[in-house]
Amino acid sequence: MTNSTQSDGAAVDSHHMLVIGAGPGLGSALAHRFAKGGYRLTLMARRIEGLAKLASEIGNADTLAADASDPEGLRATLTSLYASTGAPGVLVYNASMLTPDSLLSSDVAHLHQAYDVDVIGAIVATQVSASAMRPAGGGTILFTGGGWADHPVPAWGTISLGKAALRSAATMLGADLADDGIRVASITIGGQIQPGTPFSPDLIAEKYWSVVQSDGAWQSEFRFDGK
């Protein structure tokens, strides 16, 4: 996809990647891998202070604070960002509320917050991004999935529920946007992310890179099983 111009005059840059949930671990590895590949990065997290070191390491990166547990706030932030600097050609939604809990004992406020972060934020980000990507003729949107979608664990209730719903969202959004040339998929990570293991963040980041660069047949779910 080449750079294109939206109706409001802001460009969609195919070599610009936005990472929502750009914390340590996978978020950092993604930023480094795509920066190495020549991408300009926009790093977004709930606390912008934690992004300063990562941005300085990469060099060609902007940082922005946004809270994925506030979907309408996220919508406003993304809309403003795209209007002022243009939309990215690649969006990675990497935010999640990773906390042990039980569906039986979680109160409604906790359930709402977890679902906002794990699922609704990804849908909102796609809505805003799709509106910007359509005039450009395409783009790529990836959601970070997890093995909880395959094997839900009662002691990790909301994230198990969230990853299953996130995968379904990617499937439906991808079907909705296919005719616009916008590729949407989840990447299911089938193990615990940990440096020095087959589920090293750097190895997983290579999977994202290969998916984004692929010109082959698209699918709604890609998998990383540590192999």
C-alpha positions as CSV (number, residue, x, y, z in Angstrom):
1,M,0.0,0.0,0.0
2,T,1.4,3.4,-1.0
3,N,0.9,6.6,0.9
4,S,-2.5,8.1,0.1
5,T,-4.4,11.2,1.1
6,Q,-7.6,11.3,3.0
7,S,-10.4,13.8,2.2
8,D,-9.3,16.0,5.1
9,G,-5.8,16.2,3.7
10,A,-4.0,14.0,6.2
11,A,-1.9,11.2,4.8
12,V,-2.1,7.5,5.5
13,D,1.5,6.2,5.8
14,S,2.0,2.6,5.0
15,H,5.2,2.6,6.9
16,H,3.8,4.1,10.1
17,M,2.7,1.7,12.8
18,L,0.6,2.6,15.9
19,V,0.9,0.2,18.9
20,I,-1.8,0.6,21.4
21,G,-0.6,-1.0,24.6
22,A,3.1,-0.4,24.0
23,G,4.4,-1.5,27.3
24,P,7.5,-3.6,28.1
25,G,7.7,-7.1,26.7
26,L,5.9,-7.6,23.4
27,G,5.0,-3.9,22.9
28,S,8.7,-3.0,23.2
29,A,9.8,-5.9,20.9
30,L,7.2,-4.9,18.2
31,A,8.5,-1.3,18.3
32,H,12.1,-2.3,17.9
33,R,11.4,-4.8,15.1
34,F,9.3,-2.5,13.0
35,A,11.7,0.4,13.6
36,K,14.5,-1.8,12.4
37,G,12.4,-2.4,9.3
38,G,12.1,1.3,8.6
39,Y,8.7,2.0,10.1
40,R,7.8,5.2,12.0
41,L,6.2,4.4,15.3
42,T,3.5,5.9,17.4
43,L,3.5,4.3,20.9
44,M,0.4,4.6,23.0
45,A,-0.1,3.5,26.6
46,R,-2.1,4.5,29.7
47,R,1.0,6.1,31.2
48,I,3.1,8.1,28.8
49,E,6.1,8.2,31.3
50,G,6.8,4.6,30.7
51,L,7.2,5.1,27.0
52,A,10.0,7.7,27.1
53,K,12.9,5.2,27.3
54,L,11.5,3.0,24.6
55,A,11.0,6.0,22.3
56,S,14.5,7.2,22.9
57,E,15.9,3.8,22.0
58,I,14.0,3.7,18.7
59,G,14.5,7.3,17.8
60,N,11.8,7.6,15.1
61,A,8.8,7.3,17.5
62,D,6.1,9.5,19.0
63,T,4.4,8.8,22.3
64,L,0.8,9.4,23.4
65,A,-1.2,8.6,26.5
66,A,-4.6,7.0,26.2
67,D,-6.6,4.7,28.5
68,A,-8.1,1.7,26.7
69,S,-10.6,1.3,29.6
70,D,-12.2,4.5,28.4
71,P,-13.3,3.6,24.8
72,E,-14.8,7.0,24.0
73,G,-11.7,8.7,25.3
74,L,-9.7,6.4,23.1
75,R,-11.9,7.2,20.1
76,A,-11.3,11.0,20.7
77,T,-7.6,10.5,21.0
78,L,-7.3,8.5,17.9
79,T,-9.5,10.8,15.9
80,S,-7.4,13.8,16.9
81,L,-4.2,12.0,16.2
82,Y,-5.2,10.9,12.7
83,A,-6.5,14.4,11.9
84,S,-3.3,16.1,12.9
85,T,-0.6,13.6,11.8
86,G,-2.3,11.2,9.5
87,A,-3.3,7.6,10.1
88,P,-0.9,4.6,10.3
89,G,-0.9,1.9,7.7
90,V,-0.5,-0.6,10.5
91,L,-2.3,-0.7,13.8
92,V,-1.5,-3.3,16.5
93,Y,-4.0,-3.5,19.4
94,N,-1.9,-4.9,22.2
95,A,-3.8,-3.7,25.3
96,S,-5.2,-6.1,27.8
97,M,-6.2,-6.2,31.4
98,L,-4.1,-9.1,32.7
99,T,-5.2,-9.9,36.2
100,P,-6.3,-13.1,37.9
101,D,-10.0,-13.1,38.7
102,S,-13.1,-15.2,38.7
103,L,-16.3,-14.6,36.8
104,L,-18.2,-15.8,39.8
105,S,-16.8,-13.3,42.2
106,S,-16.1,-10.3,39.9
107,D,-18.4,-7.3,40.3
108,V,-20.1,-5.7,37.3
109,A,-17.7,-2.7,37.3
110,H,-14.7,-5.0,37.1
111,L,-16.3,-7.0,34.3
112,H,-17.1,-3.8,32.3
113,Q,-13.6,-2.5,32.7
114,A,-11.9,-5.7,31.6
115,Y,-14.2,-6.0,28.6
116,D,-13.6,-2.4,27.6
117,V,-9.8,-2.9,27.6
118,D,-9.7,-6.4,26.2
119,V,-12.4,-6.1,23.4
120,I,-14.2,-2.8,23.1
121,G,-11.0,-0.7,22.8
122,A,-9.9,-2.9,19.8
123,I,-13.3,-2.4,18.1
124,V,-13.2,1.3,18.6
125,A,-9.7,1.6,17.4
126,T,-10.7,-0.4,14.3
127,Q,-13.7,1.8,13.6
128,V,-11.6,5.0,13.7
129,S,-8.7,3.4,11.7
130,A,-11.0,1.9,9.1
131,S,-12.5,5.3,8.3
132,A,-9.0,6.7,7.7
133,M,-7.7,3.7,5.8
134,R,-10.5,3.3,3.3
135,P,-9.5,6.4,1.2
136,A,-6.0,5.0,1.1
137,G,-7.2,1.7,-0.3
138,G,-6.1,-0.5,2.6
139,G,-4.2,-1.1,5.8
140,T,-3.4,-3.8,8.3
141,I,-5.0,-4.2,11.8
142,L,-3.7,-6.8,14.2
143,F,-5.1,-7.8,17.6
144,T,-2.9,-9.6,20.1
145,G,-4.7,-12.8,21.0
146,G,-3.8,-15.4,23.6
147,G,-4.1,-19.1,24.4
148,W,-6.9,-18.4,26.9
149,A,-9.2,-18.2,23.8
150,D,-8.4,-21.9,23.2
151,H,-8.2,-23.0,26.8
152,P,-10.2,-20.7,29.1
153,V,-9.0,-20.8,32.7
154,P,-11.5,-20.1,35.6
155,A,-8.8,-18.4,37.6
156,W,-8.2,-16.0,34.7
157,G,-11.8,-15.4,33.9
158,T,-12.0,-12.0,32.2
159,I,-8.9,-12.4,30.1
160,S,-10.1,-15.8,29.0
161,L,-13.4,-14.3,28.0
162,G,-11.8,-11.3,26.4
163,K,-9.4,-13.2,24.2
164,A,-12.2,-15.4,22.9
165,A,-14.3,-12.4,22.1
166,L,-11.3,-10.5,20.6
167,R,-10.7,-13.4,18.1
168,S,-14.4,-13.3,17.1
169,A,-14.2,-9.5,16.7
170,A,-11.2,-9.8,14.4
171,T,-13.1,-12.4,12.3
172,M,-16.2,-10.3,11.9
173,L,-14.3,-7.0,11.4
174,G,-12.1,-8.6,8.8
175,A,-15.1,-9.9,6.8
176,D,-16.7,-6.4,7.0
177,L,-13.5,-4.6,5.8
178,A,-12.1,-7.1,3.2
179,D,-13.7,-5.4,0.3
180,D,-12.0,-2.1,1.3
181,G,-8.6,-3.8,1.2
182,I,-8.2,-3.5,5.0
183,R,-6.8,-6.7,6.5
184,V,-7.8,-7.5,10.1
185,A,-6.6,-10.5,12.1
186,S,-5.8,-11.8,15.5
187,I,-2.5,-13.3,16.4
188,T,-3.0,-16.1,19.0
189,I,0.0,-16.5,21.2
190,G,-0.2,-20.0,22.6
191,G,2.0,-19.6,25.6
192,Q,3.4,-17.4,28.3
193,I,5.5,-14.5,26.9
194,Q,8.9,-14.7,28.5
195,P,12.4,-13.7,27.3
196,G,14.8,-16.6,26.7
197,T,12.0,-19.1,25.9
198,P,10.3,-20.2,22.7
199,F,7.8,-17.4,23.5
200,S,10.4,-14.7,23.6
201,P,8.9,-11.2,22.8
202,D,11.5,-10.9,20.0
203,L,10.5,-14.1,18.4
204,I,6.8,-13.2,18.6
205,A,7.6,-9.8,17.1
206,E,9.1,-11.6,14.1
207,K,5.8,-13.3,13.6
208,Y,4.0,-9.9,13.5
209,W,6.6,-8.7,11.0
210,S,6.1,-11.6,8.7
211,V,2.3,-11.3,8.8
212,V,2.4,-7.6,8.0
213,Q,4.8,-8.1,5.1
214,S,3.0,-11.1,3.7
215,D,1.5,-10.7,0.2
216,G,-0.1,-14.2,0.4
217,A,-3.6,-15.2,1.2
218,W,-5.0,-13.5,4.3
219,Q,-6.7,-15.2,7.2
220,S,-8.6,-14.0,10.2
221,E,-6.3,-15.7,12.7
222,F,-2.6,-16.3,12.8
223,R,-0.9,-18.4,15.5
224,F,2.4,-18.4,17.3
225,D,3.0,-21.6,19.1
226,G,6.6,-21.3,19.9
227,K,7.8,-23.3,17.0
